[in-house]
Amino acid sequence: MTSSYGSLVKEAIVLLDKFNSDGQYLDDFIEDASKGLQSLHSLQQKFILDVVSGCVEHKTLLDVVINVFYDQNERRLWRRDRSQFVVICYLTTFTLDDLGLQHFTNIVKSLDIKKMQTFLTFFLKNLTTLIQKEWNKIYDAAYVEKYWIAPLLRWRPEIEILLAQVSVKSWSGSLVKNTASKVTEPKKFSLTKPKPPSLPMPELIPQQEQSKPVPNSTYRDPKEIQKIEELKRQNYQKTQELLYEANVEHFRCANPQKSEHTKKVMSQIMVDLNSKLQFNSFRSSVPPSNNKTKSAPLKLNKAAMLREEAQYKRQKEAEMQKVQRLAEGTHEPSAFQQWQEEIRLKELQEEIDKIERRFLERCTAFNEGAMARKVLQEQNQRAAQLKKEETADLMRRYAEKRLQEEKKVHVFMQEVREGHKNIKIAKEMLQRLKQNTAREMSTQSQELLLQALKEEQAELSRKCELIQEIRAFESVPHARTRKFDETETAGWELLGEMSIAELKERLVLLKEKRQTEEQEKRESIQEDKQKEKQQRQLLLEKLDKFKNDKRALVQAAADRKQEKRDTRLRLQEAVKQSEPILALRKKAEEKKQQFQRVRDEERQRLKDLARGKTPKTSTQQNTKMLEVKSWEELEHDLEDFI
């Protein structure tokens, strides 16, 4: 196998030329190719198939190198040799460590030496520049550097020695051929030498104007910033005062202090609303209005009537069973129901008492919590003021540091600006070159479009002429006269064969028979409907009687529920007038008045601060005494509760 590596590579090149990546799968192609290589050894088959599959799998990576190589040497290369360069590039990049330099030398020598020398010289010359840059666009740069570029750089000196040996052999062979043939020695004509052309004057490169120096005022803090900071501080202080005042005071549009007349009207409105509400009812228990009975009756279908009749029968059976049980000696449950009603009223009274007590306790706790929140707010304000002072100090240090960094950056930018004066000229030249290239491309594309348009117009005119010929041929009239007799048969000699006239007569008779059957069926349906209407009338009379009985029962149930509602209202009034509830309400009112006094004193203190006055010490002492007193009362209530 060592001596036949060159023939195996040629076989791989032939298979690679046959492979079509657009319309063929690699696995199917490998199976077909292996059938044609049955005469070779298994190792030789494996080598050929591995080379072909590797070239197809790494097609994107190899095409980058081959496309650049063809772009630079387009006039000296043939497109049919592309597979040859692809295989050599694959062997150099991926299998050089496995093959070894000796086998690789045999493979190179078995192919065209000049083409191999040109390709390998280009590959090694542009390996770390152009080829690595294009590979990095497809794969990760670190992976490319570690697994492909580094091994190739390690083999680079030995491949260069191989190329030098190959170039010496090719040069010596060409030298022998040249010395063997006689070369004609041309003689120069004695012509007058032309004068050398004068060099054009170079264009003047415009110099960048000297930029103005940065004014000194840039590095000084302006006075406006200090004024703005002072205004910010004052506005922030006013905002804090307004926020505190808004948290303490109520809105003017929602003043809780109302006149006696307003309180009476509000209480009357609340009583009316509570009498209409039914929070404790399980479902709506209001009896239907009389307007519903006076409205037009609904038209019930047969299924609804049958359901109403079944319900009426079930109720009648239940009443009969109840009367039968009473006749047999069953006890009347009225005494048990009365005892159950007394227990329910007692539980209802206890629940109302508990709700009223919980409401008053919650009001008291709210007022005490408001006092505690006020104390916590003052502590938070003092902590926030300390935090603001620390933040201002840190910001001042940061501003000084930032100013020094900006000075360094300005010096560095000025140095860079001096080193890049001619960048604008280079950009203009590049833009002019791109414009010329684009202009040439647009001209070529327009010419191609005009040529395609002319071809399309010629094809369209040919089609139009062909269509006109077809239409002229079709417009020629044809004689299509045929005699037809309706009384004759078709002549197929079938048992049921008949003429058109006989068929029409039979269809008329069949139609008359069908109309007679439809009339009889229609009369039977009318009779059934009449019977059903009579039955429905009788059923409606029964249902009207049943609805009247049901309406009376619903009215009686509504009266009972109204009586329960009146009893509940009386119990609520009795609970509100009890001594424990009155004591709790009085205590909640005292807490509310105490909180109101503290809030008025705080409002007066804020007004004094706004006028520039100092608050009186007596107000502060009264506030502290009230706070101490409220906390003592809270502890005393907690001990009583425990």
Disulfide bonds with the S-S distance in Angstrom:
none
